[in-house]
């Protein structure tokens, strides 16, 4: 009888620990596990696009961009389903067109040493 009681107690203890372990892997879907943020900003910068001929190595195209005072909206969403895992999603977009300026070097032939042509200004 004593052996039977010990076996029943062991089964109860092991089944409780197995249940406790399985609950660890249920994701937290409460509002406290999710954070969000929203912000606005201004984008300024420069960019250069280059294209080369793969056979000769000669530069075929060069576009130089300057970006000035473009209003942006940034967003962030973060979810922590478990204490050891966080999932993030972030993004941004421009709110309106700002000032842009591009210098195009595509028109240059291989005989021309240099120069530029302003195609677009803001």
C-alpha distances in whole Angstrom, upper triangle without the diagonal:
4,5,5,6,9,10,11,12,14,16,17,19,20,21,23,25,26,27,29,31,32,33,35,38,39,42,44,46,47,51,50,49,53,56,60,63,67,70,73,75,79,79,82,82,84,83,85,84,86,86,88,89,87,90,92,90,93,91,92,91,90,89,89,87,87,85,85,84,82,79,76,72,69,66,62,59,56,52,49,46,44,44,45,47,51,53,57,60,63,67,70,73,77,78,82,84,85,88,88,91,91,93,93,95,94,98,99,100,100,104,103,102,100,100,98,99,97,96,94,94,92
4,5,5,6,9,10,11,12,14,16,17,18,20,21,23,24,26,27,29,31,32,34,36,37,41,42,45,46,49,48,48,51,54,58,61,65,68,71,74,77,77,80,80,82,81,83,83,84,85,86,88,85,88,90,88,91,90,90,89,88,87,87,85,85,83,84,82,80,78,74,71,67,64,60,57,54,50,47,44,42,42,43,46,49,51,55,58,61,65,68,72,75,76,80,82,84,86,86,89,89,91,92,93,93,96,97,99,98,102,101,100,98,98,96,97,95,94,92,92,91
4,5,5,6,9,10,11,12,14,15,16,18,20,21,22,24,26,27,29,31,32,34,36,39,41,44,45,48,47,46,50,53,57,60,64,67,70,72,75,75,78,78,80,79,81,80,82,82,83,85,82,85,88,85,88,87,88,86,86,85,85,83,83,81,82,80,78,76,72,69,66,62,59,56,52,49,46,43,40,40,41,44,47,49,53,56,60,63,67,70,74,75,78,81,82,85,84,87,87,89,89,90,90,94,95,96,96,99,99,97,96,96,94,95,93,92,90,90,89
4,5,5,6,9,10,11,12,14,16,17,19,20,21,23,25,26,27,29,31,33,34,38,39,42,43,47,46,45,48,52,55,59,62,65,69,71,74,74,77,77,79,78,80,80,81,82,83,84,82,85,87,85,88,86,87,86,85,84,84,82,82,80,81,79,77,75,71,68,65,61,58,54,51,47,44,41,39,40,41,43,46,48,52,55,58,62,65,69,72,73,77,79,81,83,83,86,86,88,89,90,89,93,94,95,95,99,98,97,95,95,93,94,92,91,89,89,88
4,5,5,6,9,10,11,12,14,15,17,19,20,21,23,25,26,27,29,32,33,36,38,40,41,45,44,43,47,50,53,57,60,63,67,69,72,73,76,76,78,77,79,79,80,81,82,84,82,85,87,85,87,86,86,85,84,83,83,81,81,79,79,78,75,73,69,66,63,59,56,53,49,46,43,40,38,38,39,41,45,47,51,54,57,60,64,67,71,72,75,78,79,82,82,85,85,87,88,89,89,92,93,95,95,98,97,96,94,94,92,93,91,90,88,88,86
4,5,5,6,9,10,11,12,14,15,17,18,20,21,23,24,26,28,30,31,35,36,39,40,44,43,42,45,48,52,55,59,62,65,67,71,71,73,74,76,75,77,76,78,79,80,82,79,82,84,82,85,83,84,83,82,81,80,79,79,76,77,76,74,71,68,65,61,58,54,51,48,44,41,38,36,36,37,39,43,45,49,52,55,59,62,66,69,70,74,76,77,80,80,83,83,85,85,87,86,90,91,92,92,96,95,94,92,92,90,91,89,88,86,86,84
4,5,5,6,9,10,11,12,14,16,16,18,20,21,23,25,26,28,30,33,35,38,39,43,42,41,44,47,51,54,58,61,64,66,69,70,72,72,74,73,75,75,76,77,78,79,77,80,82,80,83,81,82,81,80,79,79,77,77,75,76,75,72,70,66,63,60,57,53,50,46,43,40,37,34,35,36,38,41,43,47,50,54,57,61,64,68,69,72,75,76,79,79,81,81,83,84,85,84,88,89,90,90,94,93,92,90,90,88,89,87,86,84,84,83
4,5,5,6,9,10,11,12,14,15,16,18,20,21,23,25,27,28,32,33,36,37,40,40,39,42,46,49,53,56,59,63,65,68,68,71,72,73,73,74,74,76,76,78,79,77,80,82,80,83,81,82,80,80,78,78,76,76,74,75,73,71,69,65,62,59,55,52,48,45,41,38,35,33,34,35,37,40,42,46,49,52,56,59,63,66,67,71,73,75,77,77,80,80,83,83,84,84,88,89,90,90,93,93,92,90,90,88,88,86,85,83,83,82
4,5,5,6,9,10,11,13,14,15,17,19,20,21,23,26,27,30,32,34,35,39,38,37,40,44,47,51,54,57,61,63,66,67,69,70,72,71,73,73,74,75,77,78,76,79,82,79,82,80,81,79,78,77,77,75,75,72,73,72,69,67,63,60,57,53,50,46,43,40,37,34,31,32,33,35,38,41,44,48,51,54,58,61,65,66,69,72,73,76,76,78,79,81,82,83,83,86,87,89,89,92,92,90,88,89,86,87,85,84,82,82,80
4,5,5,6,8,10,11,12,14,15,17,18,20,22,24,25,29,31,33,34,38,37,36,39,43,46,49,53,56,60,62,65,65,67,68,69,69,70,70,72,73,74,76,73,76,79,76,79,77,78,77,76,75,74,73,73,70,71,70,68,65,62,59,55,52,48,45,42,38,35,32,30,30,31,33,37,39,43,46,49,53,56,59,63,64,68,70,71,74,74,76,77,79,79,81,80,84,85,86,86,90,89,88,86,86,84,84,83,82,80,80,78
4,5,5,6,8,10,10,12,14,15,16,18,20,22,23,27,29,32,33,37,36,35,38,41,45,48,52,55,58,61,64,64,66,67,68,68,69,69,71,71,73,74,72,75,77,75,78,76,77,75,74,73,73,71,72,69,70,69,66,64,60,57,54,51,47,44,40,37,34,31,29,29,30,32,36,38,41,44,48,51,55,58,62,63,66,69,70,73,73,75,75,78,78,79,79,82,83,85,85,88,88,87,85,85,83,83,81,80,78,78,77
4,6,5,6,9,10,11,12,14,15,17,19,21,22,26,27,30,31,34,34,33,36,39,43,46,50,53,57,59,62,62,65,66,68,67,69,69,70,71,73,74,72,75,78,75,78,76,77,75,74,73,73,71,71,68,69,67,65,63,59,56,52,49,45,42,39,35,32,29,27,28,29,31,34,36,40,43,46,50,53,57,60,61,65,67,68,71,71,74,74,77,77,79,78,82,83,85,85,88,87,86,84,84,82,82,81,79,77,77,76
4,6,5,6,9,10,11,13,14,16,17,20,21,25,26,29,30,33,32,31,35,38,41,45,48,51,55,57,60,60,63,64,66,65,67,67,68,69,71,73,71,74,76,73,76,74,75,73,72,71,71,69,69,66,67,65,63,61,57,54,51,47,44,40,37,34,30,28,25,25,27,29,32,35,38,41,45,48,52,55,59,60,63,66,67,70,70,72,73,75,76,77,77,80,81,83,83,86,86,84,82,82,80,81,79,78,76,76,74
4,5,5,6,9,10,11,12,14,16,18,20,23,25,28,29,33,32,30,34,37,40,44,47,50,54,56,59,59,62,62,64,63,65,64,66,67,68,70,68,71,73,71,73,72,72,71,70,69,68,67,67,65,66,64,62,60,56,53,49,46,42,39,36,32,29,26,24,24,25,27,31,33,37,40,43,47,50,54,57,58,62,64,65,68,68,70,71,73,73,75,74,78,79,80,80,84,83,82,80,80,78,78,77,76,74,74,72
4,6,5,6,9,10,11,13,15,16,18,21,23,26,27,31,30,29,32,36,39,42,46,49,53,55,58,58,61,61,63,62,64,64,65,66,68,69,67,70,73,70,73,71,72,70,69,68,68,66,66,64,65,63,61,58,55,51,48,45,41,38,35,31,28,25,23,24,25,27,30,32,36,38,42,45,49,52,56,57,60,63,64,67,67,69,70,72,72,74,73,77,78,80,80,83,82,82,80,80,77,78,76,74,73,73,71
4,5,5,6,9,10,11,13,15,16,20,21,24,25,28,28,26,30,33,37,40,44,47,50,53,56,56,59,60,62,61,63,63,65,66,67,69,67,71,73,70,72,71,71,70,68,67,67,65,65,62,63,61,59,56,53,50,46,43,39,36,33,29,26,23,21,22,23,25,28,30,34,37,40,44,47,51,54,55,59,61,62,65,65,68,68,71,72,73,73,76,78,79,79,83,82,81,79,79,76,77,75,73,71,71,70
4,5,5,6,9,10,11,14,15,19,20,23,24,28,27,25,29,32,35,39,42,45,49,51,54,54,57,57,59,59,60,60,62,63,65,67,65,68,70,67,70,68,69,67,66,65,64,62,62,60,61,59,57,55,51,48,45,41,38,34,31,28,24,22,19,19,20,23,26,28,32,35,39,42,46,49,52,54,57,60,61,63,63,66,66,69,69,71,70,74,75,77,77,80,79,78,76,76,74,74,73,71,69,69,68
4,5,5,6,9,10,12,14,17,19,22,24,28,27,25,28,32,35,38,42,45,48,50,53,53,56,56,58,57,59,59,60,61,63,64,62,66,68,65,68,66,67,65,64,63,63,61,61,59,60,58,56,54,50,47,44,40,37,33,30,27,24,21,18,19,20,22,25,27,31,34,37,41,44,48,51,53,56,58,60,62,62,65,65,67,68,69,69,72,73,75,75,78,78,77,75,75,72,73,71,70,68,68,67
4,5,5,6,9,11,11,15,17,20,21,25,24,23,26,30,33,36,40,43,47,49,52,52,55,56,57,57,59,59,60,61,63,65,63,66,68,66,68,66,67,65,64,63,62,60,60,58,59,57,55,52,49,45,42,39,35,32,29,25,22,19,17,19,20,21,24,26,30,33,36,39,43,46,50,51,54,57,58,61,61,64,64,67,67,69,68,72,73,75,75,78,77,77,74,74,72,72,70,69,67,67,65
4,6,5,7,10,11,14,15,18,19,23,22,21,24,27,31,34,38,41,44,47,50,50,53,54,56,55,57,57,59,60,62,64,62,65,67,65,67,65,66,64,63,61,61,59,58,56,57,55,53,50,47,44,40,37,33,30,27,23,20,17,15,16,17,19,22,24,28,31,34,38,41,45,48,49,53,55,56,59,59,62,62,65,66,67,67,71,72,74,74,77,76,75,73,73,70,71,69,67,65,65,64
4,5,5,7,10,13,15,18,20,23,22,20,24,27,30,33,37,40,43,45,48,48,51,51,53,53,54,54,56,57,59,61,59,62,64,62,64,62,63,61,60,59,58,56,56,54,55,53,51,49,45,42,39,36,32,29,25,22,19,16,13,14,15,17,20,22,26,29,33,36,40,43,47,48,51,54,55,57,57,60,60,63,63,65,64,68,69,71,71,74,73,72,70,70,68,68,66,65,63,63,62
4,5,6,7,11,13,16,18,22,22,19,22,26,29,33,36,39,42,45,48,48,50,51,53,52,54,53,55,56,58,60,58,61,63,61,63,61,61,60,59,58,57,55,55,53,54,53,50,48,44,41,38,34,31,27,24,21,18,15,13,15,16,17,20,21,25,28,31,35,38,41,45,46,50,52,54,56,56,59,59,62,62,63,63,67,68,70,70,73,72,71,69,69,67,67,65,64,62,62,61
4,5,5,9,11,13,15,19,18,17,20,23,26,30,33,37,40,42,46,46,49,50,52,51,53,53,55,56,58,60,58,62,64,61,63,61,61,60,58,57,57,54,54,52,52,51,48,46,42,39,36,32,29,25,22,19,16,13,11,13,15,16,18,20,24,26,30,33,37,40,43,44,48,50,52,55,55,58,58,61,61,63,63,66,68,70,70,73,72,71,69,69,66,66,64,63,61,61,59
4,6,8,10,13,15,18,17,15,18,21,25,28,32,35,38,40,43,43,46,47,49,48,50,50,52,54,55,58,56,59,61,59,61,59,59,57,56,54,54,52,52,49,50,48,46,44,40,37,34,30,27,23,20,17,13,11,8,10,11,13,15,18,21,24,28,31,35,38,42,43,46,49,50,53,53,55,56,58,59,60,60,64,65,67,67,71,69,68,66,66,64,64,62,61,59,58,57
4,6,9,12,15,18,17,15,17,21,24,27,30,33,37,39,42,42,45,45,47,46,48,48,50,51,53,55,53,56,59,56,58,56,56,54,53,52,52,50,50,47,48,47,44,42,38,35,32,29,25,22,19,15,12,9,8,10,11,11,14,16,19,22,26,29,33,36,39,41,44,46,48,51,51,53,53,56,56,58,58,61,63,64,65,68,67,66,64,64,61,61,60,58,56,56,55
4,7,9,12,15,15,13,15,19,22,26,29,32,36,38,41,41,44,45,47,46,48,48,50,51,54,56,54,58,60,57,59,57,57,55,54,52,52,50,49,47,48,46,43,41,37,34,31,27,24,20,18,14,12,8,8,11,13,12,14,15,19,21,25,28,32,35,38,39,43,45,47,50,50,53,53,56,56,58,58,61,63,65,65,69,67,67,64,64,61,61,59,58,56,56,54
4,6,9,12,12,10,12,15,18,22,25,28,32,34,37,37,41,41,43,43,45,45,47,49,51,53,52,55,57,54,56,54,54,52,51,49,48,46,46,43,44,42,40,37,34,30,27,24,20,17,14,10,8,5,6,9,11,10,11,12,15,18,21,25,28,31,35,36,39,42,43,46,46,49,50,52,53,55,55,58,60,62,62,66,64,64,61,61,58,58,56,54,52,52,50
4,6,9,9,6,9,13,16,20,23,26,30,32,36,36,40,41,43,43,45,45,48,49,52,54,53,57,58,56,57,55,55,52,51,49,48,46,45,42,43,41,38,36,32,29,26,22,19,15,13,9,7,5,6,9,12,11,11,12,15,17,21,24,27,30,34,34,38,41,42,45,46,48,49,52,53,55,55,59,60,62,63,66,65,64,61,61,58,58,56,54,52,51,49
4,7,8,6,8,12,14,18,21,25,28,31,34,35,39,40,42,42,45,45,47,49,51,54,53,57,58,56,57,54,54,52,50,48,47,45,44,41,42,39,37,34,31,27,24,20,18,14,12,9,9,7,10,12,15,13,12,13,15,16,20,23,26,28,32,32,36,39,40,43,44,47,48,51,52,54,54,58,59,62,62,66,64,63,61,60,57,56,54,53,50,50,48
4,5,6,7,11,14,17,20,24,28,31,34,35,39,40,43,43,46,46,49,51,53,56,55,59,61,58,59,56,56,53,52,49,48,46,45,42,42,39,37,34,30,27,24,21,18,14,13,10,10,9,11,13,16,15,14,15,16,18,21,23,26,29,32,32,36,39,40,43,44,48,49,52,53,55,56,59,61,63,64,67,66,65,62,61,58,57,55,53,51,50,48
4,5,6,8,11,14,17,21,24,27,31,32,36,38,40,41,44,44,47,49,52,55,54,58,59,56,57,55,54,52,50,47,46,43,42,39,39,36,34,31,27,24,21,18,15,12,11,9,10,11,13,15,18,16,14,14,15,17,19,21,24,26,29,29,33,36,37,40,42,45,46,50,51,53,54,57,59,61,62,66,64,63,60,59,56,55,52,51,48,47,45
4,6,7,11,14,17,21,24,27,31,32,36,37,40,41,44,44,47,49,52,55,54,58,59,56,57,55,55,52,50,47,46,43,42,39,39,36,34,31,28,24,22,18,15,13,11,9,9,10,12,12,15,15,13,14,15,17,19,22,24,27,30,30,34,37,38,41,42,45,47,50,51,54,54,57,59,62,63,66,64,63,60,59,56,55,53,52,49,48,45
4,7,10,14,17,21,24,27,30,31,34,36,38,39,41,42,45,47,49,52,51,55,56,53,55,52,52,49,48,45,44,42,41,38,38,36,33,31,27,24,21,17,14,11,8,6,5,7,9,10,12,11,9,10,12,14,17,20,23,26,29,30,33,36,37,40,41,44,45,48,49,52,52,55,57,59,60,63,61,60,58,57,54,54,51,50,47,47,45
4,7,10,14,17,21,23,27,28,31,33,36,36,39,39,42,44,47,50,49,53,54,51,52,49,49,47,45,42,41,38,38,34,34,32,30,27,24,20,17,14,11,7,6,4,7,9,11,13,15,12,10,10,10,11,14,17,19,22,25,26,30,32,33,37,37,41,42,45,46,49,49,52,54,56,57,60,59,58,55,54,51,50,48,47,44,43,41
4,7,11,14,17,20,24,25,28,30,33,33,36,37,40,43,45,48,48,52,53,50,50,48,48,45,43,40,39,36,35,32,31,29,27,24,21,17,14,11,8,6,5,7,9,12,14,14,16,14,11,11,10,11,12,15,17,20,23,23,27,30,31,34,35,38,39,42,44,46,47,50,52,55,56,58,56,55,52,51,48,48,45,44,41,40,38
4,7,10,14,17,20,22,25,27,30,31,34,35,38,40,43,46,46,50,51,48,48,45,45,42,40,37,36,33,32,28,28,26,23,20,17,14,11,8,5,5,6,9,12,15,17,18,19,17,13,12,10,10,10,12,14,16,19,19,23,26,27,30,31,35,36,39,41,44,44,47,49,52,53,56,54,53,50,48,45,45,42,41,38,37,35
4,7,10,13,17,19,22,24,27,28,32,33,36,39,42,45,45,49,50,46,47,44,43,40,38,35,34,30,29,25,25,22,20,17,14,11,8,6,5,7,9,12,15,18,20,21,22,19,15,14,11,11,9,11,12,14,17,17,21,23,24,27,28,32,33,37,39,41,42,45,47,50,51,54,51,50,47,46,43,42,39,38,35,34,32
4,7,10,14,16,20,22,25,26,30,31,35,37,41,44,44,48,48,45,45,42,42,38,36,33,31,28,26,23,22,19,17,14,11,7,6,5,7,9,12,15,18,21,24,24,25,22,19,17,14,12,10,10,10,12,14,13,17,20,21,24,25,29,31,34,36,39,40,43,45,48,49,52,49,48,45,43,40,39,36,35,32,31,28
4,7,11,13,16,19,23,24,28,29,33,36,39,42,43,47,47,44,44,40,40,37,34,31,29,25,23,20,19,16,14,11,8,6,5,7,9,12,15,18,21,24,27,27,27,25,21,20,16,14,11,11,9,11,12,12,15,18,18,21,23,26,28,32,34,37,38,41,42,46,47,50,47,46,43,41,38,37,34,33,30,28,26
4,7,10,14,17,20,22,26,27,31,34,37,41,42,46,46,42,42,38,38,34,32,28,26,23,20,17,15,12,11,7,6,5,6,9,12,15,18,22,25,28,30,30,31,28,24,22,19,17,13,12,9,10,10,9,12,15,14,17,19,23,25,29,31,34,35,38,40,43,45,47,44,43,40,38,35,34,31,30,27,25,22
4,7,10,13,17,19,23,25,28,32,35,38,40,43,43,40,39,35,35,32,29,26,23,20,17,14,12,9,8,6,5,6,8,11,14,18,20,24,27,30,32,32,32,29,26,24,20,18,15,13,10,10,9,10,12,13,12,15,17,20,22,26,28,31,33,35,37,40,42,44,41,40,37,35,32,31,28,27,24,22,20
4,7,10,14,16,20,22,26,29,33,36,38,41,41,37,36,33,33,29,26,23,20,16,14,10,8,6,5,5,6,9,10,14,17,21,23,27,30,33,35,35,35,32,28,27,23,21,17,15,11,11,9,10,11,11,9,11,13,16,19,22,25,28,30,32,34,37,39,41,38,37,33,31,28,27,24,24,21,19,16
4,7,10,12,16,19,22,25,29,32,34,37,37,33,33,29,29,25,22,19,17,13,11,7,7,6,5,6,7,10,11,15,18,21,24,28,30,33,35,35,34,32,28,26,23,20,17,14,11,10,9,11,11,11,9,10,11,14,16,19,22,25,26,29,30,34,35,37,35,33,30,28,25,25,22,21,19,17,15
4,7,10,14,17,20,24,27,31,32,36,35,31,30,27,27,23,20,17,14,11,8,5,5,6,7,9,10,14,15,19,21,25,27,31,33,36,38,38,37,34,31,29,25,23,20,17,14,14,12,14,14,12,9,9,10,12,14,17,19,22,24,27,28,31,33,35,32,30,27,25,22,22,19,20,17,15,14
4,7,10,14,17,20,23,27,29,32,31,28,27,23,24,20,17,14,11,8,6,5,7,9,10,13,13,16,17,21,23,26,28,32,34,37,39,39,37,35,31,30,26,24,21,18,16,15,14,16,16,14,12,11,10,11,12,14,17,19,21,24,25,28,29,31,29,27,24,22,20,20,18,18,16,15,14
4,7,10,13,17,20,24,26,29,28,24,23,20,20,17,13,11,7,5,4,6,9,12,12,16,16,19,20,23,25,29,31,34,36,39,41,41,39,36,33,32,28,26,23,20,18,17,16,19,18,16,13,12,10,10,10,11,14,16,18,21,21,25,26,28,25,24,20,19,16,17,15,16,15,14,14
4,7,10,14,17,20,22,25,25,21,20,17,17,14,10,8,6,5,6,8,12,15,14,17,17,20,21,24,25,29,31,34,36,39,40,40,39,36,33,31,28,25,22,20,18,17,16,20,19,16,15,14,11,10,9,11,12,14,16,19,19,22,23,26,23,22,19,18,16,16,15,15,15,15,16
4,6,10,13,17,19,22,21,18,16,13,13,10,7,6,5,6,9,11,15,18,18,21,21,24,24,27,29,32,33,37,39,41,43,43,41,38,35,33,30,28,25,23,21,21,20,23,22,19,18,16,13,12,9,10,10,11,13,16,16,19,20,22,20,19,16,16,14,15,14,15,15,16,18
4,7,10,14,16,19,18,15,14,11,11,8,6,5,7,8,12,14,18,21,20,23,23,25,25,28,29,32,34,37,39,41,43,43,41,38,36,33,31,28,26,23,22,21,21,24,23,20,20,18,15,14,11,11,10,10,11,14,15,17,18,21,19,19,16,16,14,15,15,15,16,17,19
4,7,10,12,15,15,12,11,7,8,6,5,7,9,12,15,17,21,24,24,27,26,29,29,31,33,35,37,40,42,44,45,46,43,40,38,36,33,31,29,27,26,25,24,28,27,24,23,22,18,16,13,12,11,10,10,13,13,15,15,18,17,17,15,15,14,16,17,17,18,20,22
4,7,9,12,12,9,9,6,5,5,7,9,12,15,18,21,24,27,27,30,29,32,31,34,35,37,39,41,43,45,47,47,45,42,40,37,35,33,31,29,28,27,27,30,29,26,26,25,21,19,16,14,12,11,9,13,13,14,14,17,17,17,16,17,16,17,18,18,20,22,25
4,6,9,8,6,6,4,5,7,9,12,15,18,21,24,28,31,30,33,33,35,35,37,38,40,42,44,46,48,49,49,47,44,42,40,38,36,34,32,31,31,31,34,33,30,30,28,25,23,19,17,15,12,11,14,13,13,12,16,16,16,16,17,17,19,21,21,23,26,28
4,6,6,5,5,6,6,9,12,15,18,21,25,28,31,34,34,37,36,38,38,40,41,43,44,47,48,50,51,52,49,46,45,42,40,38,37,35,34,34,34,37,36,33,33,32,28,26,22,20,17,15,13,15,14,13,12,15,16,17,17,19,20,21,23,23,26,28,31
4,6,5,8,9,10,13,15,18,21,24,27,30,33,36,35,38,37,39,39,40,41,43,44,46,47,49,50,51,48,45,44,41,40,38,37,35,35,35,35,38,38,35,35,34,30,28,25,23,21,18,16,19,18,17,15,19,20,20,21,23,23,25,27,27,29,31,34
4,6,8,11,12,15,18,21,24,27,30,33,36,40,39,42,41,43,42,44,45,47,48,50,51,52,53,54,51,48,47,45,43,42,40,39,39,38,39,42,41,38,38,37,33,31,28,26,23,20,18,20,18,17,14,18,20,20,21,24,25,26,29,29,31,34,37
4,5,9,10,14,16,20,22,26,29,32,35,39,38,41,41,43,43,45,46,48,49,51,53,54,55,56,53,50,49,47,45,43,41,40,39,39,39,42,41,38,38,36,32,30,26,24,21,18,17,18,16,14,11,15,17,17,18,21,22,24,27,27,30,33,36
4,6,9,12,14,17,19,23,26,29,32,36,35,38,38,40,40,42,42,45,46,48,50,51,52,53,50,47,46,44,42,40,38,37,36,36,36,39,38,35,35,33,30,27,24,22,19,16,15,17,15,14,12,15,16,16,17,19,20,23,25,26,28,30,33
4,6,9,11,15,17,21,24,27,31,34,34,37,37,40,40,42,43,45,47,49,51,53,54,54,51,49,47,45,43,41,39,37,36,35,35,38,37,34,33,31,28,25,21,19,16,13,12,14,12,11,8,12,12,12,13,16,17,19,22,23,25,28,31
4,6,8,11,14,17,21,24,27,31,30,34,33,36,36,39,40,42,44,47,49,51,52,52,50,47,45,43,40,38,36,34,33,32,31,35,33,30,30,28,24,21,18,15,13,10,9,12,10,10,9,12,12,12,11,14,14,16,19,19,22,24,27
4,7,10,14,17,20,23,27,30,30,33,33,36,36,38,40,42,44,47,49,51,52,53,50,47,45,43,40,38,36,33,32,31,30,34,32,29,29,27,23,20,17,14,11,8,7,9,8,8,9,12,12,13,12,14,14,15,17,17,20,23,26
4,7,10,13,17,20,23,26,26,29,29,32,33,35,37,39,41,44,46,48,50,51,48,45,43,41,38,35,33,30,29,28,27,30,28,25,25,23,19,17,13,11,8,6,5,8,8,10,11,14,13,14,12,12,11,12,14,14,16,19,22
4,7,10,13,16,20,23,23,26,27,30,30,33,35,38,39,43,45,47,49,49,47,44,41,39,36,34,31,29,27,26,25,28,26,23,22,20,16,14,10,8,6,5,6,10,10,12,13,16,14,14,11,11,10,11,12,13,15,17,20
4,6,10,13,16,20,19,23,23,26,27,30,32,35,37,40,43,45,47,47,45,42,40,37,34,32,29,26,24,23,21,24,22,19,18,16,13,10,7,6,5,6,8,11,12,15,16,19,17,16,13,12,10,10,10,10,11,13,16
4,7,10,13,17,17,21,22,25,26,29,31,34,36,40,42,45,46,46,45,42,39,37,33,31,28,25,23,22,20,23,21,18,16,14,11,8,5,5,7,8,11,13,14,17,19,21,18,17,14,12,10,11,10,11,11,12,14
4,7,10,13,13,17,18,21,22,26,28,31,34,37,40,42,44,44,43,40,37,34,31,28,25,22,20,18,16,19,17,14,13,11,7,6,4,7,9,11,14,16,17,21,22,24,22,21,17,16,13,12,10,11,10,10,12
4,7,10,11,15,16,20,21,25,27,30,33,36,39,42,44,44,42,40,36,34,31,28,25,22,19,18,15,18,16,13,11,8,6,5,6,9,12,15,17,19,20,24,26,27,24,23,20,17,14,14,12,13,11,10,10
4,7,7,11,12,16,18,21,24,27,30,34,36,39,41,41,40,37,34,32,28,26,22,19,16,14,12,14,13,10,8,6,5,7,9,12,15,18,20,22,24,27,29,31,28,27,23,21,18,17,14,15,12,10,10
4,6,9,12,16,17,21,24,28,30,34,37,40,42,42,41,38,35,33,29,27,23,20,17,15,12,13,12,10,6,5,6,9,12,15,18,21,23,25,27,30,32,34,30,29,26,23,20,19,16,17,14,11,9
4,6,9,13,15,19,22,26,28,32,35,38,40,40,40,37,33,31,28,25,21,19,15,13,10,11,10,9,6,6,9,12,15,18,21,24,26,29,30,34,36,37,34,33,29,27,24,23,20,20,16,14,11
4,6,10,13,16,20,23,26,30,33,36,38,38,38,35,31,29,25,22,19,16,12,10,7,8,7,6,4,7,9,12,15,19,21,24,26,28,30,34,36,38,35,34,30,28,25,23,20,19,16,14,12
4,7,10,14,17,21,24,27,30,33,36,36,36,33,29,27,23,21,17,14,10,9,6,6,6,8,7,10,13,16,19,22,25,28,30,32,34,37,39,41,38,38,34,32,28,27,24,23,20,18,15
4,7,10,14,17,20,24,27,30,32,33,32,29,26,23,20,17,13,10,7,6,4,5,8,10,10,13,15,18,20,24,26,29,30,33,35,38,40,42,39,39,35,33,30,29,26,25,22,20,18
4,7,10,14,17,21,24,27,29,30,30,27,23,21,17,14,11,8,5,6,6,7,10,13,13,17,18,22,24,27,29,32,33,36,38,41,43,45,43,42,39,37,34,32,29,28,25,24,21
4,7,11,14,17,20,23,26,26,26,23,19,17,13,11,8,6,4,7,9,10,14,16,16,19,20,24,25,29,31,33,34,37,39,42,43,46,44,43,40,38,35,34,31,30,27,26,24
4,7,10,14,17,20,22,23,23,20,16,14,11,8,6,6,6,9,12,13,16,19,20,23,24,27,29,32,34,36,37,40,42,45,46,49,47,46,43,41,38,37,35,33,31,30,27
4,7,10,13,16,19,19,20,16,13,11,7,6,4,7,9,12,15,16,20,22,23,26,27,30,31,34,36,38,39,42,44,47,48,51,48,48,45,43,40,40,37,36,34,33,31
4,7,10,13,16,17,17,14,10,8,6,5,6,9,12,15,18,19,23,25,27,30,30,33,34,38,39,41,42,45,47,49,50,53,51,51,48,46,44,43,41,39,37,36,34
4,7,10,12,13,14,11,7,6,4,6,9,12,15,18,22,23,27,29,30,33,33,36,37,40,41,43,44,47,49,51,52,55,53,52,50,49,46,46,43,42,40,39,37
4,6,9,11,12,9,6,5,7,9,12,15,19,22,25,26,30,32,33,36,37,40,40,43,45,47,47,50,52,54,55,58,56,55,53,52,49,49,47,45,43,43,41
4,6,7,8,6,4,6,9,12,15,18,22,25,28,30,33,36,37,39,40,43,43,46,47,49,49,53,54,56,57,60,59,57,55,54,52,52,50,48,46,46,44
4,7,8,6,7,8,11,14,17,21,24,27,31,32,36,38,39,42,42,45,46,49,49,51,51,55,56,58,59,62,61,60,57,57,54,54,52,51,48,48,47
4,5,5,7,10,13,17,20,23,27,30,34,35,39,41,42,44,45,47,48,50,51,53,53,57,58,60,60,64,62,61,59,58,56,56,54,53,51,51,49
4,6,8,11,14,18,21,24,28,31,34,36,39,42,42,45,45,48,48,51,52,53,54,57,58,61,61,64,62,61,59,58,56,56,55,54,51,51,49
4,7,10,14,17,20,24,27,31,34,36,39,41,42,44,44,46,47,49,50,51,52,55,56,58,58,61,60,59,57,56,54,55,53,52,50,50,49
4,7,10,14,17,20,24,27,31,33,36,38,39,41,41,43,44,46,47,48,49,52,53,55,55,59,57,56,54,54,51,52,50,49,47,47,45
4,7,10,13,17,20,24,27,29,32,34,35,38,38,40,41,43,44,46,46,50,51,53,53,57,55,54,52,51,49,49,47,46,44,43,42
4,7,10,14,17,21,24,26,30,31,33,35,35,38,38,41,42,43,43,47,48,51,51,54,53,52,49,49,46,46,44,43,41,41,40
4,7,10,14,17,21,23,26,28,29,31,31,34,35,37,38,40,41,44,45,48,48,52,50,49,46,46,43,43,41,40,38,37,36
4,7,11,14,18,19,23,25,26,29,29,31,32,35,36,38,38,41,43,45,46,49,48,47,44,43,41,40,38,37,34,34,33
4,7,11,14,16,20,21,22,25,25,28,29,32,33,35,35,39,40,43,44,47,45,44,41,40,38,37,35,34,31,31,29
4,7,11,13,16,18,19,22,22,25,25,29,30,32,32,36,38,40,41,44,42,42,39,38,35,34,32,30,28,27,26
4,7,9,12,14,15,18,18,22,23,26,27,30,31,34,36,39,40,43,41,40,37,35,32,31,29,27,25,24,22
4,6,9,11,12,15,16,19,21,24,25,28,29,32,34,37,39,41,39,39,35,34,30,29,26,25,22,21,20
4,6,7,9,12,13,17,18,22,24,27,28,30,32,36,38,40,37,37,34,32,28,27,24,22,19,18,16
4,7,9,13,15,18,20,24,26,29,30,33,35,38,40,43,40,40,36,34,30,29,25,24,20,19,16
4,6,10,12,16,18,22,24,27,28,30,33,36,38,40,38,38,34,31,28,26,23,21,17,16,13
4,7,8,12,14,18,20,24,25,26,29,32,35,37,34,34,30,28,24,22,19,17,13,12,10
4,6,10,13,17,19,23,24,26,28,32,34,36,33,33,29,26,23,21,17,16,13,11,8
4,7,10,14,17,20,22,24,26,29,32,33,30,29,26,23,19,18,14,14,10,8,5
4,7,10,13,17,18,20,22,26,28,30,27,26,22,20,16,15,11,11,8,6,5
4,7,10,13,15,17,19,22,25,26,23,23,19,16,13,11,8,8,6,5,6
4,6,10,12,14,15,19,21,23,20,20,16,14,10,9,6,6,6,7,9
4,7,9,11,12,16,18,19,16,16,12,10,6,6,5,6,8,9,12
4,6,7,9,13,15,17,14,15,11,9,6,6,6,7,9,12,15
4,6,6,9,11,13,11,11,8,7,5,7,9,10,13,15,19
4,6,8,11,13,11,13,11,10,9,9,11,11,14,17,20
4,6,10,11,10,12,10,10,8,8,11,11,15,18,21
4,7,8,6,8,7,8,8,9,13,14,17,20,23
4,5,5,8,9,11,12,13,17,17,21,24,27
4,6,8,10,12,14,16,19,20,24,26,30
4,6,9,12,14,16,20,21,25,27,31
4,6,8,11,13,17,19,22,24,28
4,7,11,14,17,19,23,24,28
4,7,10,14,16,19,20,24
4,7,10,13,16,17,21
4,7,9,12,14,17
4,6,9,11,15
4,6,7,11
4,7,10
4,7
4
